[in-house]
Amino acid sequence: LQKTPFSFDVSVWEFFWPLFTGARLVMARPEGHKDPAYLCEVIAAEQITTLHFVPSMLDVFLAHGDVSQAAGLVRVMCSGEALPGSLVRRFKQQLPGIGLYNLYGPTEAAVDVTAWNCARPEVPDNTPIGKPIANTRLYVLDEQLQPVPLGVVGELFIAGVQVARGYLNRPELTAERFLDDPFIPGRMYRTGDLGRYLPDGTLEYLGRNDDQVKIRGLRIELGEIQARLIEHPAVKDAVVVARDQRLVAYYTGAPTDIESLRAQLLQHLPDFMVPALFMHLDALPLSPNGKLDRKALPAPGMDALQVREYAAPEGDTEILLAQLWAELLKVERVGRHDNFFELGGHSLLAVSLIGRLRQEGMEADVRGLFEQPTLAGYAAMTERMEIVL
């Protein structure tokens, strides 16, 4: 079934694969790739055996299509995004016996360069992208273009006969991305993707290196946070972005209390990698090609914060602190049991808070806020410092 818009590189193999194999090509109607019910009808009526999905669109297909009509499928290819293990498990449950393959590859290597058969009984949460296909080499290198040890994260480089010659009329970008292979004569393509080799020789994809962000001087791997968040039993898919020097996590699945999500991440990640805000979405926004549209992610509101049951501040110190916290953290109100860091606070805002308190003639320090991060607890500590002084 040819259903991918021709502006997307996957359409190339949809058009030409049947010519190589002697298969019949069925063309979906325009925009038909967005309609699960229509796709199920075409699969049944035309006896389709092979088709491709971007993982996010496969998710929609399984959720809204009558997949009993798709029982005649032989194989489904997935590429274009990371394939969550939860989606693989749903596929196997709803379409048992049908092959599911996770492919990886950029346009510059025409197109897929690794493959993973999802038929194995174990289903990891982060589905591997497999091993290089024939005539292809995949290196995992560090910043000095040296191989990293097994299991260590590095950047993926592709070498082999299918690597493109460069970008048309863009010599500077070509020089940046297409490099001399330091190991075998030829060229290699710098993907900008992060990954690592697992002990069995398969590759694990860990997101883009431009998913690395620096917040308050700390380098953070957004892909690693997303991978850990998806391990939560209630989370189906997740994406983490940086907004205003704070990490914001968007997730789909069952709405879950923020404390549970934070606890899941704190088991594996340091505090500074735990998002300040968590926002539940019915579905992640997609571009016309079916990929995640980061620009369409909504701005988080108060419901994205871990707000405890409201209790009004008591006493002059708590009231003053509540006003300053609300101003600095950009929230409507702060209760005496609210936690500075759960409301989106961080070390830089803590320093700003101390400065504001000193402008008000009060003695305070940053360490105290980390020790007593609730409004009532920090107010009590601040009052004790005033008495001592």
C-alpha positions in Angstrom: 0.0 0.0 0.0 1.5 3.3 -1.1 0.2 5.9 1.4 3.1 8.1 2.4 3.1 11.6 1.0 5.8 11.8 -1.7 7.6 14.7 0.1 8.6 12.1 2.7 11.6 9.9 1.9 9.8 6.7 2.9 7.6 7.1 -0.2 10.7 6.2 -2.3 10.8 2.6 -1.3 7.0 2.4 -1.3 7.1 3.4 -5.0 10.1 1.3 -6.1 10.1 -1.8 -3.8 7.2 -3.4 -5.7 9.2 -3.0 -9.0 12.1 -4.9 -7.5 10.0 -7.7 -6.1 7.2 -8.0 -8.7 4.5 -7.0 -6.2 1.4 -5.1 -7.0 1.2 -1.5 -5.8 -2.0 -0.1 -4.5 -2.3 3.7 -4.2 -4.2 5.1 -1.2 -6.4 8.1 -1.9 -5.1 11.5 -1.1 -5.0 12.1 2.7 -6.1 8.5 3.2 -3.1 7.8 5.3 -4.8 9.8 8.1 -8.0 7.7 8.2 -7.6 4.4 10.1 -11.1 3.2 9.1 -10.4 3.8 5.4 -7.0 2.1 5.6 -8.5 -1.0 7.2 -11.1 -1.2 4.4 -8.4 -0.9 1.7 -6.1 -3.5 3.4 -9.0 -6.0 3.4 -10.4 -5.2 -0.1 -7.0 -5.1 -1.9 -5.4 -7.9 0.1 -2.5 -5.7 1.2 0.4 -7.6 2.6 3.0 -4.8 3.2 2.7 -1.3 4.5 4.7 1.3 6.4 3.7 3.4 9.4 5.4 6.2 11.3 5.1 4.9 15.0 2.7 7.8 16.0 0.4 6.9 13.1 0.6 3.2 13.9 -0.6 4.2 17.4 -3.6 6.0 15.9 -4.3 3.1 13.5 -4.4 0.6 16.3 -6.5 2.8 18.5 -9.2 3.8 16.0 -9.2 1.3 13.2 -11.0 -2.0 12.9 -7.8 -4.0 12.8 -9.6 -7.3 12.4 -9.8 -6.3 8.7 -6.0 -6.1 8.6 -5.4 -9.8 9.6 -4.2 -10.6 6.1 -1.1 -8.4 6.5 2.3 -10.1 6.4 4.6 -7.3 7.5 4.5 -3.8 8.8 7.5 -1.5 8.7 8.0 1.3 11.2 10.5 4.2 10.8 10.7 7.9 11.1 10.5 8.1 14.9 11.5 6.0 17.9 9.2 3.0 18.3 8.0 2.6 21.9 8.0 -0.9 23.4 4.4 -0.2 24.6 3.3 0.2 21.0 5.1 -3.0 20.0 3.2 -4.9 22.7 -0.1 -3.5 21.6 0.6 -4.4 18.0 1.4 -8.0 18.9 -1.8 -8.2 21.0 -4.1 -6.7 18.3 -2.4 -8.2 15.2 -0.8 -11.4 16.4 1.4 -13.3 13.9 2.1 -10.3 11.7 5.7 -9.2 11.3 6.7 -5.8 12.7 10.1 -4.3 11.8 11.7 -1.3 13.3 13.8 0.5 10.7 16.2 3.5 11.0 17.9 5.7 8.5 18.1 9.2 7.1 17.4 10.5 3.6 21.1 11.1 3.2 21.7 7.3 3.3 18.7 6.4 1.0 17.0 5.6 3.4 16.9 2.8 6.0 20.3 1.5 7.2 19.4 -0.7 10.1 16.5 -3.2 10.8 15.2 -4.9 13.9 12.6 -7.8 13.9 10.2 -7.2 16.8 9.2 -10.9 16.8 11.4 -11.7 19.8 9.5 -12.6 22.9 11.2 -9.9 25.0 9.9 -6.4 24.3 12.2 -3.7 25.7 10.7 -0.3 26.4 13.1 1.4 24.0 12.9 -0.8 20.9 16.3 -1.3 19.3 16.9 -0.2 15.8 18.8 -3.4 15.1 22.0 -4.0 13.1 23.3 -2.5 9.9 21.9 -3.9 6.6 24.2 -5.2 3.9 27.0 -3.0 2.6 26.5 -0.6 5.5 28.7 0.4 8.5 27.4 2.2 11.5 29.9 3.8 13.9 29.1 5.2 17.4 31.8 7.9 17.9 32.7 10.5 20.4 33.5 14.2 19.8 37.0 13.3 18.6 35.5 10.8 16.1 36.8 7.9 18.1 34.7 4.8 18.8 33.1 4.7 22.2 33.1 1.6 24.4 30.2 -0.9 24.3 27.1 0.5 26.0 28.4 4.1 26.0 26.3 6.8 24.2 27.8 8.5 21.2 26.8 10.0 17.8 25.8 7.7 15.0 27.8 7.9 11.7 26.8 6.0 8.6 29.3 4.7 6.0 28.8 2.5 3.0 27.8 2.6 -0.7 24.5 4.3 -0.1 25.8 7.4 1.6 24.9 10.5 -0.6 27.5 12.7 -2.2 26.3 15.7 -0.4 23.7 18.5 -0.5 23.1 20.1 -3.9 24.6 23.6 -4.0 25.3 23.7 -0.3 29.1 23.1 0.0 29.4 24.3 3.6 26.6 22.0 4.9 28.1 19.2 2.9 31.5 19.7 4.5 29.9 19.7 7.9 27.9 16.5 7.5 29.8 14.4 5.0 33.2 13.5 6.4 36.1 11.2 5.4 35.7 7.8 6.9 38.7 7.5 9.4 38.6 3.7 9.3 38.0 2.7 5.7 38.6 4.8 2.5 35.3 6.5 1.6 32.8 8.9 3.1 30.6 8.8 6.2 27.5 10.8 7.1 27.2 12.5 10.5 23.6 11.9 11.5 23.2 14.1 14.6 21.5 11.1 16.2 22.6 9.5 19.5 22.9 5.8 20.1 24.8 3.0 21.7 25.7 -0.6 20.9 24.2 -3.2 23.2 26.0 -6.3 24.3 24.4 -8.4 21.5 25.6 -6.1 18.8 22.3 -4.3 18.2 21.9 -0.5 18.3 19.7 1.5 20.6 18.5 4.9 19.4 18.6 7.6 22.0 17.3 10.7 20.2 18.9 13.7 18.5 22.1 15.3 19.8 20.2 18.6 19.4 17.9 17.1 22.1 20.8 18.0 24.3 20.0 21.2 26.1 21.9 23.2 28.7 19.8 24.5 31.6 21.6 26.5 34.2 24.9 25.3 32.9 24.0 21.6 33.1 23.9 19.5 29.9 20.7 17.5 29.8 19.7 14.6 27.4 16.0 15.1 26.7 15.9 11.6 25.0 17.1 9.9 28.2 14.3 11.6 30.2 11.7 10.6 27.6 12.9 7.0 27.7 12.7 6.8 31.4 9.3 8.4 31.5 7.9 5.9 29.0 8.8 3.1 31.5 6.0 4.4 33.8 3.1 1.9 33.4 0.6 4.6 32.8 2.6 6.5 30.2 2.2 5.5 26.5 4.4 8.1 24.8 6.3 11.1 26.0 8.3 14.1 24.8 10.4 16.5 26.9 11.2 20.1 25.9 13.0 23.0 27.5 10.8 26.1 28.0 12.1 29.2 29.9 15.0 27.4 31.5 12.6 24.7 32.8 12.0 21.1 31.6 8.4 20.4 30.5 7.2 16.8 30.0 4.2 16.0 27.8 2.8 12.5 28.0 -0.1 10.4 26.6 -1.8 7.5 28.3 -3.7 7.5 31.5 -3.7 10.8 33.4 -1.4 10.2 36.4 -0.5 12.2 39.5 2.7 14.2 39.0 4.2 12.8 42.2 4.2 9.3 40.7 5.8 10.5 37.5 8.5 12.4 39.4 9.2 9.3 41.6 9.6 7.2 38.5 12.2 9.6 37.1 14.0 10.1 40.4 14.8 6.3 40.5 17.1 6.7 37.5 17.9 10.4 37.0 19.5 13.2 39.1 17.2 16.0 40.3 18.2 18.4 37.7 17.0 16.1 34.9 13.5 15.7 36.4 11.0 18.0 34.6 9.4 20.8 36.6 6.1 20.5 34.7 4.1 17.5 33.5 1.3 17.9 31.0 -1.1 15.1 29.9 -2.3 15.2 26.3 -4.8 12.9 24.6 -2.3 12.7 21.7 1.0 14.3 20.7 0.6 16.9 17.9 1.8 15.6 14.5 3.0 17.2 11.3 1.5 16.4 7.9 4.1 13.7 7.6 3.0 12.1 10.8 6.1 13.2 12.8 6.0 15.0 16.2 5.3 18.7 15.7 7.1 20.3 18.7 6.0 23.8 17.8 2.3 22.7 18.3 2.9 21.5 21.9 0.7 23.7 24.1 2.0 26.0 26.8 1.6 24.3 30.2 -0.8 25.7 32.8 -1.2 25.3 36.5 -2.4 21.7 36.1 1.1 20.8 34.9 2.5 21.6 38.3 2.6 19.5 41.4 0.3 21.6 43.5 -0.6 20.3 46.9 -4.0 20.7 48.6 -4.3 24.5 49.2 -3.9 25.9 52.7 -3.7 29.6 53.1 -0.3 31.1 54.3 -0.2 32.0 58.0 1.7 34.9 59.5 3.6 37.7 57.9 6.6 35.6 56.8 4.5 33.0 55.0 2.3 35.7 53.3 5.4 37.5 52.1 7.0 34.3 50.9 3.8 33.3 49.1 3.8 36.6 47.2 7.4 36.3 46.2 7.1 32.6 45.2 4.0 33.4 43.1 5.8 36.2 41.3 9.0 34.3 40.7 7.4 31.0 39.7 4.6 32.7 37.7 1.8 30.9 39.5 -1.5 32.3 40.7 -1.2 31.4 44.3 1.0 29.4 46.7 -0.2 27.5 49.7 1.7 26.8 52.9 2.3 23.2 51.9 3.5 23.8 48.4 7.0 22.9 47.5 9.2 25.5 45.7 10.8 23.0 43.4 7.6 21.1 42.6 6.2 24.4 41.5 8.9 24.8 38.9 11.6 26.4 41.0 15.3 25.8 40.4 18.6 27.0 41.7 18.7 30.3 39.8 15.2 31.2 41.0 16.2 30.2 44.5 19.1 32.7 44.3 16.6 35.4 43.0 14.3 34.6 45.9 17.1 35.1 48.4 17.9 38.5 46.9 14.3 39.6 47.1 14.1 38.5 50.7 17.2 40.5 51.6 15.7 43.5 49.8 12.8 43.1 52.3 15.3 43.2 55.2 15.2 39.5 55.9 18.1 37.1 56.3 17.9 33.9 54.3 20.2 31.5 52.4 19.8 29.1 49.5 20.8 26.0 51.5 17.8 26.5 53.8 15.4 26.4 50.8 16.8 23.0 49.7 16.5 21.7 53.2 13.0 23.0 53.8 11.4 23.5 50.3 7.8 23.9 51.5 6.5 27.4 52.1 5.7 26.7 55.8 9.0 24.9 56.4 11.1 27.6 54.8 9.2 30.4 56.6 9.8 28.7 59.9 13.5 28.4 59.1 13.7 32.0 58.0 12.1 33.2 61.2 14.5 31.1 63.3 17.4 32.8 61.5 16.0 36.2 62.3 15.7 35.3 66.0 19.3 34.0 66.1 20.6 37.2 64.5 
